[in-house]
Amino acid sequence: MVVLEYKYAQNLELINDSPVCILIFHGLSGTPFEMKHLAESFSKQGYDVFVPIIPYHGISFDHLLELKDPTELYEWGKALIFQKKQEYDKLIVLGFSLGAGMTFVAETSCPTADAYIGISTGGIFSWMLRLFSFVYRFIKIKSIPFSLPSDYDKTLVDEEYLEWKMENMNKMPMSVLVHAVRHSKHLKKVVKKLVTPVLIINGVKDLTTSKKATTYVVKNASSKIRKGFLVKGGGHLLLSTGFFDIIFEEIITFIHQVLENDQEEVEYLGELTFK
């Protein structure tokens, strides 16, 4: 994969010589630069942080269309998680949207990380995305718009980056979304294989992920620590909006709980909203 010639097709790495690494996977049509504020927030906590560019991303939408089989990304993610675990005493993996799906697949097939955090995910998709998936059988829709700059809090995502994204990566390939929807039946079947401590956070107004996903994972995973939150008023871009602070607070609480090796079993469902 070509990286250096493209400004946004690069990994983001913040080193503090910590024994703990936070490995972050961005979403479909995104790049590590959308996770920059999150990465810096973890770094301020003293952790090492690594945000890789997912293959086929960070260059152009046409390049993203070269991805024919999303399982290629799942295998890539699984290998990277395994590699990072060899380098650190503790590994926390956090995925947003597609990145969370990749991590879910890895942790249900080959549990490696010490904790799994999924944002805007859960394997149960909204009625709208399932409808698009059905229509796709008859009309091969090439793409759907991803988002508008107004959906992002510009104090969290650089404006220059947003201009680049709206010119080069402002769409998502429908074929990848359809694959995810069809693969969701398998994800629901294997959720019991999830033994890694898990935190799932979804927005109530997310147009791609059903809010039922949070409850389903918390109730059906086999992890000793299972926590989930629904963000009232939140959509898909939870980490790039004003909800960031309340979400990050819960993420840090969860990580501390995992790192303290608390043996108490936890099953918790809650709601988050502006304080």
Phi, psi and omega per residue, in radians:
M1 nan 2.284 3.105
V2 -1.301 2.300 -3.108
V3 -2.196 -0.978 -2.908
L4 -1.076 -0.501 -3.101
E5 -1.326 -0.148 -3.055
Y6 -2.089 2.169 -3.009
K7 -1.011 -0.723 -3.032
Y8 -1.752 0.004 3.099
A9 -1.687 0.913 -3.096
Q10 -2.328 2.639 3.071
N11 -1.226 2.700 3.047
L12 -2.058 2.161 -3.093
E13 -2.356 2.260 3.115
L14 -2.180 2.084 -3.017
I15 -1.943 2.264 3.055
N16 -2.186 0.193 -3.069
D17 1.002 0.708 3.132
S18 -1.583 2.614 3.033
P19 -1.352 -0.082 -3.121
V20 -1.992 2.286 3.088
C21 -2.027 2.364 2.989
I22 -1.770 1.966 3.136
L23 -1.758 2.071 -3.028
I24 -1.992 2.258 3.054
F25 -1.902 2.177 3.133
H26 -1.334 -3.105 -3.069
G27 -1.695 3.094 3.122
L28 -1.073 2.290 -3.119
S29 1.217 0.172 3.106
G30 -1.759 -2.981 3.077
T31 -2.586 2.963 3.078
P32 -1.005 -0.404 -3.095
F33 -1.172 -0.392 3.055
E34 -1.313 -0.326 3.132
M35 -1.752 0.133 -3.016
K36 -1.077 -0.796 -3.131
H37 -1.103 -0.717 3.093
L38 -1.087 -0.803 -3.140
A39 -1.065 -0.774 -3.139
E40 -1.153 -0.588 3.112
S41 -1.153 -0.706 3.075
F42 -1.166 -0.699 -3.132
S43 -1.071 -0.660 3.115
K44 -1.143 -0.346 3.078
Q45 -1.460 -0.083 3.091
G46 1.738 -0.007 -3.109
Y47 -1.472 2.684 2.885
D48 -1.345 2.524 -3.098
V49 -2.333 2.356 3.083
F50 -2.327 2.144 3.114
V51 -2.119 1.773 -3.103
P52 -1.445 2.664 2.987
I53 -1.380 2.169 3.121
I54 -1.257 2.393 -3.133
P55 -0.848 2.523 3.130
Y56 1.359 -0.064 -3.093
H57 -1.764 2.874 2.990
G58 1.461 0.071 -3.100
I59 -2.036 -1.131 3.116
S60 -2.869 2.851 3.094
F61 -1.097 -0.675 3.124
D62 -1.066 -0.656 3.093
H63 -1.179 -0.643 3.109
L64 -1.108 -0.569 3.129
L65 -1.161 -0.267 3.102
E66 -1.244 -0.225 3.057
L67 -1.286 1.939 -3.088
K68 -1.719 -0.564 -3.088
D69 -2.301 1.837 -3.099
P70 -1.028 -0.342 3.111
T71 -1.080 -0.377 3.046
E72 -1.053 -0.670 3.123
L73 -1.228 -0.655 3.139
Y74 -1.071 -0.762 -3.129
E75 -1.190 -0.671 3.087
W76 -1.074 -0.810 3.136
G77 -1.099 -0.725 3.135
K78 -1.066 -0.751 -3.136
A79 -1.145 -0.675 -3.134
L80 -1.192 -0.707 3.096
I81 -1.051 -0.789 3.117
F82 -1.063 -0.744 -3.132
Q83 -1.085 -0.808 -3.102
K84 -1.173 -0.557 3.120
K85 -1.149 -0.515 3.097
Q86 -1.250 -0.360 -3.046
E87 -1.641 -0.282 -3.028
Y88 -2.320 2.694 3.055
D89 -1.176 -0.718 -3.124
K90 -2.291 2.422 3.135
L91 -2.245 2.112 3.055
I92 -1.869 2.170 3.114
V93 -1.886 2.306 3.117
L94 -2.212 2.241 3.117
G95 -2.197 2.486 3.062
F96 -1.926 2.188 3.052
S97 0.981 -2.019 3.100
L98 -0.946 -0.745 -3.137
G99 -1.059 -0.628 3.107
A100 -1.235 -0.647 3.078
G101 -1.106 -0.724 3.101
M102 -1.048 -0.763 -3.121
T103 -1.192 -0.669 3.100
F104 -1.035 -0.800 3.125
V105 -1.052 -0.761 -3.132
A106 -1.101 -0.793 -3.038
E107 -1.357 -0.310 3.063
T108 -1.611 -0.260 3.128
S109 -1.824 -0.564 -3.122
C110 -2.637 1.357 -3.077
P111 -0.959 2.152 -3.047
T112 -2.310 -0.769 -3.045
A113 -1.294 2.873 3.094
D114 -1.565 -0.257 3.063
A115 -2.844 2.609 -3.140
Y116 -2.220 2.202 3.101
I117 -2.081 2.120 3.137
G118 -1.999 2.179 3.129
I119 -1.993 2.253 -3.136
S120 1.002 1.012 -3.062
T121 -2.756 -2.986 3.037
G122 2.392 -0.067 3.048
G123 1.430 -0.040 3.046
I124 -2.056 1.998 -3.000
F125 -1.661 2.777 -3.113
S126 -1.162 2.809 3.131
W127 -1.076 -0.573 -3.113
M128 -1.136 -0.803 -3.113
L129 -1.214 -0.615 3.081
R130 -1.164 -0.604 3.084
L131 -1.150 -0.781 3.086
F132 -1.018 -0.689 -3.141
S133 -1.117 -0.670 3.112
F134 -1.183 -0.799 -3.136
V135 -1.087 -0.569 -3.113
Y136 -1.032 -0.461 3.124
R137 -1.095 -0.529 -3.049
F138 -1.857 -0.573 3.132
I139 -2.196 1.964 -3.068
K140 -1.319 1.414 3.092
I141 -1.175 2.166 -3.065
K142 -1.261 -0.678 -3.053
S143 -2.777 2.913 2.965
I144 -2.279 2.612 -3.141
P145 -1.082 2.540 3.135
F146 -1.527 -1.018 -3.065
S147 -2.921 2.998 3.062
L148 -1.948 2.663 3.124
P149 -0.957 -0.513 -3.111
S150 -1.174 -0.306 3.127
D151 -1.319 -0.286 -3.099
Y152 -1.715 2.519 2.960
D153 -1.435 2.012 -3.019
K154 -1.287 -0.067 2.980
T155 -1.460 -0.208 -3.120
L156 -1.875 -0.438 -3.133
V157 -2.264 2.212 -3.074
D158 -1.032 2.351 -3.076
E159 -1.155 -0.629 3.093
E160 -1.089 -0.690 3.097
Y161 -1.125 -0.733 -3.134
L162 -1.094 -0.668 3.092
E163 -1.096 -0.736 3.091
W164 -1.093 -0.768 -3.095
K165 -1.131 -0.740 -3.119
M166 -1.176 -0.341 3.096
E167 -1.593 -0.572 -2.979
N168 -2.018 -0.518 -3.016
M169 -2.413 0.765 -3.049
N170 -1.610 0.220 3.139
K171 -2.318 2.810 3.048
M172 -2.086 2.354 3.125
P173 -1.183 2.191 -3.087
M174 -1.101 -0.546 -3.112
S175 -1.059 -0.661 3.133
V176 -1.219 -0.707 3.134
L177 -1.151 -0.710 3.120
V178 -1.106 -0.734 3.100
H179 -1.038 -0.738 -3.132
A180 -1.108 -0.765 3.138
V181 -1.096 -0.787 -3.125
R182 -1.194 -0.540 -3.133
H183 -1.365 -0.224 -3.049
S184 -1.121 -0.520 3.099
K185 -1.076 -0.688 3.102
H186 -1.165 -0.716 -3.131
L187 -1.076 -0.687 3.135
K188 -1.138 -0.595 -3.121
K189 -1.237 -0.554 -3.028
V190 -1.717 0.056 -3.071
V191 -1.041 -0.499 3.120
K192 -1.164 -0.323 3.104
K193 -1.401 -0.090 3.129
L194 -1.376 1.863 -3.133
V195 -1.907 -0.193 3.111
T196 -1.211 2.365 3.032
P197 -0.854 2.297 -2.955
V198 -2.282 2.436 2.996
L199 -2.227 2.144 3.129
I200 -2.050 2.287 3.116
I201 -2.298 2.155 3.131
N202 -2.298 2.680 3.076
G203 -1.552 2.437 3.134
V204 -1.068 -0.581 -3.081
K205 -1.730 0.332 3.125
D206 -1.152 2.207 -3.113
L207 -1.491 -0.058 3.137
T208 -1.985 -0.633 -3.110
T209 -1.916 2.318 3.105
S210 -1.288 2.470 3.116
K211 -1.153 -0.283 3.089
K212 -1.163 -0.356 -3.093
A213 -1.058 -0.683 -3.117
T214 -1.054 -0.893 -3.134
T215 -1.091 -0.711 -3.081
Y216 -1.072 -0.812 -3.120
V217 -1.138 -0.810 -3.101
V218 -1.090 -0.682 -3.081
K219 -1.387 -0.423 -2.984
N220 -1.999 -0.267 3.091
A221 -1.202 2.755 3.132
S222 -1.710 0.086 -3.131
S223 -1.084 2.512 3.107
K224 -1.196 -0.647 3.075
I225 -1.900 2.028 -3.133
R226 -2.297 1.958 -3.120
K227 -2.249 2.496 3.116
G228 -2.531 2.558 3.104
F229 -2.353 2.448 2.954
L230 -1.839 2.272 -3.113
V231 -1.669 1.926 -3.124
K232 -1.179 2.168 -3.117
G233 1.527 -0.134 -3.103
G234 -1.489 2.502 3.053
G235 -1.807 -2.500 -3.069
H236 -1.373 -0.648 -3.010
L237 -1.514 0.961 -3.020
L238 -1.062 -0.619 -3.052
L239 -1.440 -0.111 -3.105
S240 -2.075 0.408 -3.114
T241 -2.298 -3.094 -3.119
G242 -1.128 -0.159 3.108
F243 -1.387 -0.075 -2.989
F244 -0.945 -0.853 -3.002
D245 -1.067 -0.781 -3.112
I246 -1.221 -0.548 3.097
I247 -1.248 -0.767 -3.114
F248 -1.099 -0.628 3.111
E249 -1.050 -0.727 3.129
E250 -1.249 -0.607 3.106
I251 -1.104 -0.800 -3.135
I252 -1.128 -0.702 3.097
T253 -1.053 -0.759 3.125
F254 -1.108 -0.802 -3.133
I255 -1.070 -0.764 3.115
H256 -1.056 -0.714 3.139
Q257 -1.082 -0.738 3.129
V258 -1.173 -0.798 -3.084
L259 -1.199 -0.455 3.093
E260 -1.372 -0.051 3.088
N261 0.983 0.734 3.098
D262 -1.142 2.156 -3.057
Q263 -1.502 -0.090 -3.118
E264 -1.269 2.344 3.111
E265 -1.293 2.377 -3.098
V266 -2.251 2.177 2.957
E267 -2.232 1.969 -3.019
Y268 -2.455 2.320 3.027
L269 -2.161 2.288 -3.127
G270 -2.564 3.125 3.116
E271 -2.124 2.594 3.077
L272 -2.153 2.490 3.057
T273 -2.693 2.981 -3.140
F274 -1.054 2.400 3.131
K275 -1.430 nan nan
